[in-house]
Amino acid sequence: MGGVIASVYIYPPKGVMIFEYHRVNDDTVDTDDYSLSREQFQEQLDYFKENNYHTISMMDFIRAEKYGEELPENPIIITFDDGYEDNYTNMMPMINAMGMKATMFMATNYIGKENYVSWQQLKEMQDNNIEIGSHTANHLPLTEVENLDNEIKLSKLLMEWNGLKTIYFFSYPNGVYTKESIQCLKDNNYLAAVTGDAGYNTFKTDKYLLQRTNVSNYRFGYIGFQWRILKTKILYRLGINQH
């Protein structure tokens, strides 16, 4: 195992890690596994910068795969699910201050509700280096949905009808997907989708089953965050990948 760990540092895996976040709140003491404080998030952004990671968008990844466009060294994608308002008030300014990019997946029937972003905030985010994708209309696991179009197609169209740029990317609620939901995404001109499955992504990874490294309020804080990154790389080096 020691040799595998050493190889990860000497010969870093070639591919893209996608990070899954949810909230960046104002509290210094977090009570939610899915929330980070501003201080925690800043510490992680500093880690990315100090370790020569470069953020890209989902579209950057797809263009590189399809057209051979060059990606920066050590590319990563920062994603946020659900569309909480603190993504606008906290995450976006912090991302912009670091000269980074991020992608936020919005559950459209929550737009404008308490603690969620408004239509105007969504548009401002899209104009400020935050790529917007769909997280369905009602944030229901797709295994429980009878009419997939109501969640996949209409969420995309609603954002586009309300003035957002074309929505090309999707995040599965609770990470749950089916063959039917993948086909529905393709039928409605989505280019890629992210899961909750852990793993490293290459151009050979199914674009509708992209893997993410979940970032939670780790029990061991910053060390836990670093370990999660190392674990993803080790599993990939060992050939253990879900897709």
Summary of the structure (lengths in Angstrom):
residues: 243
radius of gyration: 17.3
end to end distance: 22.9
largest distance: 53.5
contacts: 772
relative contact order: 0.15
helix: 42%
strand: 18%
